[in-house]
Amino acid sequence: MFKKLFDLLPVGIIVYDQNNIIIHTNNCADRITNGDYAVAHYLHNNKPGVKHWDGSHASSPELFKLVVNEKTVVAGCIKYTNEIIGAMVFLIDITGWRFYWDEVKEQQELIRELDDTFNSSYDEILVIDGSGVIKRVNKAGETNYGVPVSDLTGKSIFELEKEGFFSPSVSRMVFEEKKRVTVTQKTKNGKNLIVTGNPIFDEHGGIVRVVVNSRDVSELLNLRKQLADTEQLAESYRRQLLKLNREKVGDRLIARSAQMKRVLEMVDKVAQVDSTVLIMGEPGVGKGVISSRLHKLSKRSGGQFITVNCGAIPEHLLEAELFGCEGGAFTGAGKRDKKGLLELADGGTAFLSDITELPLNLQVKLLRVIQEQKLTRIGGSKPVNVDIRFVAATNRDIQSLVEQGRFREDFYYRLNVIPIIIPPLRYRQEDIPALTAYFMEKLNLKYGTNKKFSREAIEVLQNYNWPGNVSELENLVERLQVTREGDEILVKHLPEYIFESESRFPNRIYVLDICPLKEAVEELEKQLVAIAYNRLQNTYKVAEALAINQSTVVRKIQKYKILPFRERKGVKRKKNKVD
């Protein structure tokens, strides 16, 4: 019975005894070798699979692919250490298997190719089974989630979402909605992904698999933000340029009034020194023009005149624009250093428009630059020496901002070395005819016309309060020049709002309501003395400015209990002691 079974086996078997003599072969071995056992002898003598086998530990023989009698054969040999037999040689005819052998090799190659493609994809590919368990993740998943692929494979997407690996889970949404879903996803290590989950259904409509494709768009979002910031900055510069163009009164300053002449005398005098100047005045009075004049008349006129509008540049960009940044300070890439606007003003003048809009933290840094003439770029550690003359400007009550804690007191005093106050246009009516004529002359030259205002029209303009100051006057002149026919602009051509506000503030004193004359005089006296004393900080200078005796000034200060600004901020002084 054993011999019959032995002969029925589809594997050829050749048995050797301890003396290396063949003691038995089955039919399959005879059929494969045609009685020529040379191959078996070779395997038995030279290719032992297991040299010592005592029967307690099974082991597979080493297999070899050979050609025997034009047949393809897989052969192996096992040697035994017991006394019954010495060795067994196995022979399997795989001639008819060649097609399948090649097919298996081709499938293996295809699997390797697909695996290489799967892992080399820039986008993450994640395969999830019908129960929400991750079956496969390519190498891109390690970058997106910051963990090895092995930490994700076999895990439930529901648990991973709870642990914060990604949020939201697009696979969960696919299972809920049973359709393709695309979302923006945030990963545990801070990546921003655009994720699409595609369901695969069985014949009954159930989801058997979800294939997720994810693309890291963090860099794209950074580039988009940088583009938006650049566009915002360009727009702020455009608005700033338009504002400066509106504020500019031409190549020369028009000054017919005593107030404006005094301003120009001060400007021409302080232009020769490098002291910091603070220009104050309402919007449109010409602060930018005054600062430009300071630069052109100074010894720095050959250097750069850099304008920084502290209110036009977005706050999150302002520090980089002012101080510059080292290469790669934001992205880590090896990019070139970027000089800030202050560094570009080296050897020249920096005009800080709308200085009260500067954030408190930047006021500290700028104060250090003004004092030490050194700055440090963002991302840098080495100070950069600069030589800059600073001119600041504001249209707000900067002293009130200091009292409210919205502007640093030390920064204010450092800027206010030489204050220049430009009076509003309504306070210098003598300048209106000259300015009107100047603007019209420029427009006549530009358009080849010969227009002018009538004397009556000029008188009406002089009685208007001009809330927009010189800029408003310039705009009105241009509008009338281009819209009115004829060479003379008459009173009837002026816009209606000019007449409605004609006498609102005809003089420097504003009367808002009826009150006893004595109270009105005292209130006016108190305000005049307070303004002069806070500005000049010296009773002799106040007396000169108000054209009264110094002893009168002292009496008025004591009468109205006027304290200078520094005392209101807590600096103690001797009682009733007036400088």
C-alpha positions in Angstrom: 0.0 0.0 0.0 2.9 2.4 0.9 4.6 1.6 -2.4 1.4 2.4 -4.4 0.9 5.7 -2.6 4.6 6.4 -3.1 4.3 5.9 -6.9 1.1 8.0 -7.1 2.8 11.1 -5.7 3.2 13.9 -8.3 6.7 14.6 -7.0 9.6 12.6 -8.1 11.4 11.0 -5.1 14.8 9.2 -5.1 15.9 7.6 -1.8 19.5 6.9 -0.9 20.8 4.7 2.0 23.7 5.4 4.3 26.1 4.2 1.7 24.8 6.6 -1.0 23.2 3.8 -2.9 19.7 4.4 -4.4 17.3 2.1 -2.7 14.0 3.4 -4.1 12.5 5.6 -6.8 8.9 6.3 -7.6 7.3 6.4 -11.0 7.4 10.3 -11.2 11.2 10.2 -10.7 11.6 7.5 -13.3 9.5 9.5 -15.7 11.4 12.7 -15.2 14.9 11.2 -15.4 14.2 8.3 -17.9 16.4 6.2 -15.6 19.3 8.6 -15.7 20.0 9.6 -12.1 23.1 11.7 -12.7 21.3 14.8 -11.6 20.1 13.2 -8.4 23.7 12.0 -7.7 24.9 15.6 -8.3 22.3 17.1 -5.9 23.0 14.3 -3.4 26.7 14.7 -3.3 27.2 18.5 -4.0 24.0 20.4 -3.1 22.8 19.2 0.3 19.9 21.2 1.6 20.1 20.2 5.3 23.4 18.5 6.4 22.1 17.3 9.8 18.5 16.6 10.4 17.5 14.5 13.4 13.8 14.6 12.8 13.0 17.0 15.6 13.1 20.2 13.5 11.5 20.3 10.0 13.3 22.4 7.4 12.7 23.0 3.7 15.4 22.0 1.3 17.2 24.5 -1.0 15.5 24.4 -4.4 17.2 24.6 -7.7 15.8 25.1 -11.2 17.4 22.6 -13.7 16.9 21.3 -17.2 16.7 17.5 -17.2 16.0 15.6 -20.5 14.7 18.8 -22.0 12.3 19.2 -19.1 12.3 22.1 -16.7 12.7 20.7 -13.2 12.7 22.1 -9.7 14.9 19.9 -7.5 16.0 19.7 -3.9 17.8 17.4 -1.5 17.5 16.6 2.2 20.0 14.4 4.1 19.0 12.5 7.1 21.2 11.6 10.1 19.2 8.6 11.2 20.2 5.0 10.3 17.2 4.2 8.1 18.0 6.2 5.1 20.7 8.6 4.1 19.0 11.2 1.9 16.0 12.0 -0.3 16.1 13.9 -3.6 12.9 15.6 -4.8 12.1 16.4 -8.5 9.1 18.4 -9.8 8.5 18.8 -13.5 7.4 22.4 -14.2 7.7 22.3 -17.9 4.0 22.9 -18.3 4.1 25.7 -15.7 6.4 28.0 -17.8 3.5 30.2 -18.9 2.3 30.6 -15.3 5.9 31.1 -14.1 6.3 34.0 -16.6 2.9 35.4 -15.7 3.8 35.4 -12.0 7.1 37.2 -12.7 5.2 39.7 -14.8 2.7 40.3 -12.1 5.5 40.7 -9.5 7.1 43.3 -11.7 3.8 45.1 -12.2 3.3 45.1 -8.4 6.8 46.5 -7.9 6.1 49.2 -10.5 2.8 50.2 -9.0 4.4 50.2 -5.5 7.2 52.5 -6.7 4.6 54.8 -8.4 2.4 54.8 -5.3 5.3 55.8 -3.0 6.9 58.3 -5.4 3.7 60.4 -5.8 4.1 64.0 -4.6 0.5 63.9 -3.4 -0.5 61.7 -0.6 -2.6 58.6 -1.5 -4.4 56.8 1.3 -6.5 53.7 1.0 -9.2 52.9 3.6 -11.4 49.8 3.8 -15.2 49.8 4.3 -14.8 49.9 8.0 -12.7 53.0 8.1 -9.3 51.3 8.7 -6.3 52.5 6.8 -4.9 49.8 4.5 -2.2 51.6 2.7 -0.4 55.1 2.8 2.3 56.2 0.5 5.5 58.0 1.6 3.9 61.5 1.2 1.8 60.7 4.2 4.9 60.7 6.5 5.5 64.4 5.5 1.9 65.4 5.9 1.4 63.8 9.3 5.0 63.7 10.7 4.9 60.0 11.6 6.0 56.8 9.8 3.6 55.1 7.5 3.6 52.1 9.9 2.0 54.3 12.6 -1.0 55.0 10.3 -1.5 51.6 8.6 -4.1 49.5 10.4 -5.5 52.5 12.4 -9.1 53.7 12.3 -9.6 57.1 10.6 -12.2 57.9 13.3 -9.6 57.4 16.1 -6.9 59.4 14.2 -9.3 62.3 13.8 -10.0 62.3 17.6 -6.3 62.3 18.2 -5.9 65.3 16.0 -3.8 63.8 13.2 -6.1 65.6 10.7 -9.2 67.7 10.9 -11.7 67.3 9.5 -11.6 63.6 8.3 -12.6 63.6 4.7 -13.1 59.8 4.8 -15.6 60.1 7.6 -17.5 62.7 5.5 -17.4 60.3 2.5 -18.9 57.5 4.7 -21.6 60.0 5.9 -22.5 61.5 2.6 -21.7 58.5 0.3 -20.2 60.7 -2.4 -17.0 62.3 -3.4 -16.0 65.0 -0.9 -13.3 67.7 -1.1 -12.2 69.8 1.9 -9.4 71.8 3.3 -7.7 69.9 6.1 -5.3 70.8 8.9 -2.8 68.2 10.1 -1.3 67.7 13.5 2.1 69.1 12.4 0.6 72.2 10.9 0.2 71.3 7.3 -2.6 72.7 5.2 -4.0 70.1 2.7 -6.6 70.1 0.0 -8.1 66.6 0.4 -10.5 64.6 -1.9 -12.1 61.4 -0.8 -13.4 59.1 -3.5 -15.7 56.2 -2.5 -15.7 52.8 -4.2 -19.0 50.9 -4.0 -19.9 47.2 -4.2 -22.8 45.9 -6.3 -25.2 46.6 -3.4 -24.2 50.2 -3.2 -22.1 49.8 0.0 -18.7 51.5 0.4 -16.0 48.9 0.3 -13.1 51.3 -0.1 -12.2 55.0 0.1 -9.3 56.4 -1.8 -8.0 59.8 -0.5 -5.8 62.1 -2.4 -4.2 65.0 -0.5 -2.0 67.9 -1.7 0.0 70.1 0.7 -0.9 73.7 -0.1 0.9 75.3 2.8 3.5 76.8 0.5 0.8 77.9 -1.9 -1.1 79.6 0.9 2.1 81.3 2.0 2.7 82.5 -1.5 -0.9 83.7 -1.8 -0.5 85.6 1.5 2.7 87.1 0.4 1.0 88.1 -2.9 -1.9 89.6 -1.0 0.5 91.5 1.3 2.5 92.8 -1.7 -0.7 93.9 -3.4 -1.9 95.6 -0.2 1.5 97.3 0.2 1.4 98.5 -3.4 -2.1 99.8 -2.9 -1.0 101.7 0.2 1.9 103.2 -1.7 -0.4 104.2 -4.4 -2.7 105.9 -1.9 0.2 107.5 -0.3 1.5 108.9 -3.6 -1.9 110.3 -4.4 -2.1 111.9 -1.0 1.3 113.4 -1.4 0.5 114.7 -4.8 -2.7 116.3 -3.5 -0.8 117.8 -0.6 2.0 119.2 -2.7 1.5 122.9 -3.5 4.0 122.9 -6.3 7.7 123.5 -6.7 7.6 126.5 -4.4 5.7 127.4 -1.2 3.1 130.3 -1.3 3.3 132.5 1.8 1.6 135.9 1.9 0.3 135.7 5.5 2.4 136.6 8.5 1.8 133.1 10.1 3.1 131.2 7.0 6.0 133.5 6.6 7.1 132.7 10.2 6.7 129.0 9.4 9.0 129.3 6.4 11.6 131.3 8.3 11.7 128.6 10.9 11.9 125.9 8.2 14.8 127.6 6.5 16.6 128.1 9.8 16.3 124.5 11.1 17.1 123.0 7.7 20.8 123.7 8.4 20.9 121.4 11.4 20.2 117.7 11.9 17.8 118.1 14.8 14.6 116.0 14.7 11.5 118.0 13.6 7.9 117.4 14.4 5.5 119.0 11.9 1.9 119.4 13.2 -1.2 120.6 11.3 -4.5 119.6 9.9 -4.8 117.3 6.9 -4.0 119.1 3.6 -2.0 122.0 5.0 1.3 120.9 3.3 3.2 118.9 5.9 4.8 116.8 3.2 5.9 120.0 1.2 7.4 121.5 4.4 9.4 118.3 5.1 10.6 118.2 1.4 11.8 121.8 1.8 13.7 120.9 5.0 15.5 118.2 3.0 16.2 120.3 -0.1 17.7 123.2 1.9 19.8 120.9 4.2 23.3 119.6 3.7 21.7 116.2 3.1 19.9 117.3 -0.1 22.2 115.0 -2.1 20.9 112.0 -0.2 17.6 110.1 -0.3 14.4 111.7 0.9 12.4 108.6 2.0 8.7 109.0 2.9 7.1 106.5 5.3 3.4 106.8 5.8 2.9 105.0 9.1 -0.8 104.9 8.6 -0.9 103.6 5.0 1.3 100.5 5.4 -0.4 97.5 7.1 0.7 97.0 10.6 2.0 93.5 10.1 4.2 94.7 7.2 5.3 97.9 8.8 8.3 96.5 10.8 9.8 94.7 7.8 9.3 97.8 5.6 11.0 100.1 8.1 13.8 97.9 9.4 14.3 95.4 6.5 15.0 91.7 7.1 17.9 89.2 6.8 17.8 86.7 4.0 15.5 83.8 4.8 14.2 85.4 8.0 10.6 84.3 7.2 10.9 81.2 5.0 14.3 79.9 6.1 15.4 79.9 2.4 18.8 81.3 1.5 17.4 84.5 0.0 19.1 87.9 -0.2 19.0 90.5 2.5 16.3 93.2 2.1 17.0 96.7 3.2 14.3 98.6 4.9 13.1 102.2 4.2 15.2 103.6 7.1 18.3 102.0 5.7 17.6 103.4 2.3 17.4 106.9 4.0 21.0 106.5 5.1 22.8 109.8 4.4 19.5 111.6 3.8 16.2 112.3 5.4 13.4 110.0 6.6 9.9 111.7 6.7 7.6 109.8 9.0 4.1 110.9 8.0 1.2 110.1 10.3 3.6 109.2 13.1 0.8 108.8 15.6 -0.3 105.6 13.8 2.9 103.9 14.6 2.3 100.9 17.0 3.8 101.2 20.5 6.2 98.3 20.0 7.7 100.0 16.9 7.9 103.3 18.7 10.4 101.7 21.0 12.5 100.4 18.1 12.4 103.7 16.2 13.3 105.7 19.3 16.5 103.5 19.6 17.3 104.2 16.0 16.9 108.0 16.4 19.0 108.0 19.6 21.8 105.6 18.5 21.7 105.8 14.7 21.7 102.0 14.5 19.1 99.5 13.5 18.7 95.8 13.4 17.0 94.0 10.6 14.3 91.4 11.3 16.0 88.0 11.7 19.4 89.7 12.1 21.6 90.1 15.2 24.2 92.6 13.9 23.4 96.3 14.1 23.6 98.4 11.0 25.0 101.9 11.3 22.9 104.6 9.7 23.0 108.4 9.4 19.5 109.7 9.1 17.8 113.0 9.8 14.2 112.4 11.0 11.2 114.5 10.3 7.8 113.4 11.7 4.4 114.7 11.0 0.9 114.3 12.4 -2.6 115.9 12.1 -3.7 114.6 15.6 -3.4 116.0 19.1 -0.2 114.1 20.0 -0.2 115.4 23.6 -3.6 114.0 24.2 -2.5 110.6 22.8 0.4 110.6 25.3 -1.9 111.4 28.2 -4.1 108.5 27.1 -1.2 106.1 26.9 -1.6 105.6 23.1 1.7 107.3 22.3 5.0 106.9 24.2 6.0 110.0 26.2 9.8 109.5 25.7 9.2 109.0 21.9 7.2 112.2 21.8 9.9 114.3 23.5 12.5 112.8 21.2 10.5 113.8 18.1 9.5 117.2 19.5 12.9 118.7 19.5 11.9 121.4 17.0 8.1 121.6 16.6 6.7 123.3 13.5 3.0 124.0 13.5 1.4 124.8 10.1 -1.7 126.9 10.6 -4.9 125.9 8.7 -5.8 127.8 5.5 -8.8 129.4 7.2 -6.3 131.2 9.5 -4.3 132.7 6.7 -6.8 134.2 4.3 -4.0 136.3 2.7 -2.6 133.2 1.2 -5.8 132.2 -0.6 -5.6 134.6 -3.6 -1.9 133.8 -4.1 -2.5 130.0 -3.9 -5.6 130.3 -6.2 -3.6 132.2 -8.8 -0.7 129.8 -8.6 -2.8 126.7 -9.1 -4.7 128.3 -12.0 -1.4 129.4 -13.6 -0.2 125.8 -13.5 -3.4 124.5 -15.1 -3.4 127.2 -17.7 0.1 126.1 -18.7 -1.0 122.5 -18.7 -4.1 122.9 -20.8 -3.2 125.9 -22.9 -5.9 128.2 -21.4 -6.0 131.6 -19.9 -8.6 131.4 -17.1 -8.7 133.3 -13.9 -11.0 134.0 -10.9 -13.0 137.2 -10.5 -12.2 139.4 -7.5 -15.6 138.7 -6.1 -15.1 135.0 -6.4 -11.8 135.3 -4.6 -13.5 137.2 -1.7 -16.0 134.4 -1.4 -13.2 131.8 -1.2 -11.5 133.8 1.5 -14.6 133.6 3.7 -14.9 129.8 3.3 -13.5 127.8 6.2 -11.6 125.2 4.1 -11.7 122.0 6.2 -9.6 120.3 3.6 -7.1 123.2 3.6 -4.7 123.7 0.6 -5.5 120.3 -0.9 -9.2 121.2 -1.0 -8.5 124.6 -2.6 -6.2 123.0 -5.3 -8.9 120.4 -6.1 -11.6 123.1 -6.4 -9.5 125.2 -8.7 -8.8 122.3 -11.0 -12.5 121.3 -11.1 -13.6 124.8 -12.0 -10.8 125.2 -14.5 -11.8 122.1 -16.5 -15.6 122.3 -16.2 -16.3 126.0 -16.8 -16.5 127.7 -20.1 -15.0 131.2 -20.6 -11.9 132.8 -19.3 -13.3 134.1 -16.0 -14.7 132.1 -13.1 -17.4 134.1 -11.4 -19.2 133.8 -8.1 -22.1 132.0 -9.7 -19.7 129.3 -10.8 -18.7 128.4 -7.3 -20.2 125.2 -5.8 -23.2 125.6 -3.4 -21.4 124.3 -0.3 -19.0 127.3 -0.4 -21.9 129.7 0.3 -23.5 127.5 2.9 -20.3 127.6 5.0 -19.3 131.1 3.9 -19.3 132.6 7.4 -18.9 129.6 9.6 -15.4 130.5 10.7 -14.6 133.9 9.2 -12.0 134.7 11.9 -9.8 132.9 14.4 -12.3 133.1 17.2 -15.2 130.7 17.1 -18.4 131.7 18.8 -20.6 128.7 19.3 -23.4 130.0 21.5 -24.5 133.1 23.5 -22.9 133.5 26.9 -22.0 136.4 29.2 -19.3 138.5 27.7 -17.1 138.4 30.8 -17.2 134.5 30.8 -16.4 134.5 27.1 -13.4 136.8 27.5 -12.1 134.8 30.5 -12.5 131.5 28.6 -10.6 132.9 25.6 -7.9 134.3 27.8 -7.5 131.0 29.7 -7.2 129.0 26.4 -4.7 131.3 24.9 -2.5 131.4 27.9 -2.7 127.6 28.3 -1.9 126.9 24.7 1.0 129.3 24.7 2.4 128.1 28.0 2.2 124.4 27.1 3.8 125.0 23.8 6.5 127.4 24.8 7.2 126.3 28.4 8.5 129.7 29.3 6.6 132.8 30.6 8.9 135.3 28.8 8.3 133.6 25.5 4.5 133.4 26.2 4.5 137.2 27.0 6.3 137.8 23.6 3.9 135.6 21.7 0.8 137.2 23.3 2.2 140.7 23.3 1.7 141.3 27.0 3.9 141.7 30.0 5.7 138.7 31.6 4.2 139.6 35.0 0.7 139.5 33.5 1.4 136.0 32.1 2.5 134.8 35.6 -0.7 136.3 37.1 -2.9 134.6 34.5 -1.2 131.3 35.0 -1.8 131.5 38.7 -5.3 132.7 38.3 -6.4 129.9 36.0 -4.2 127.3 37.7 -2.6 126.3 34.5 -0.1 123.5 34.7 2.4 122.7 32.0 2.1 119.4 30.2 5.0 117.7 32.1 3.4 118.5 35.5 0.1 117.0 34.3 2.1 113.8 33.7 3.3 113.7 37.3 6.5 115.7 37.4 6.4 117.6 40.7 7.4 121.3 40.9 7.5 123.9 43.6 4.1 125.4 44.5 3.4 128.7 42.8 6.8 128.6 41.1 6.5 129.7 37.5 9.4 129.8 35.1 
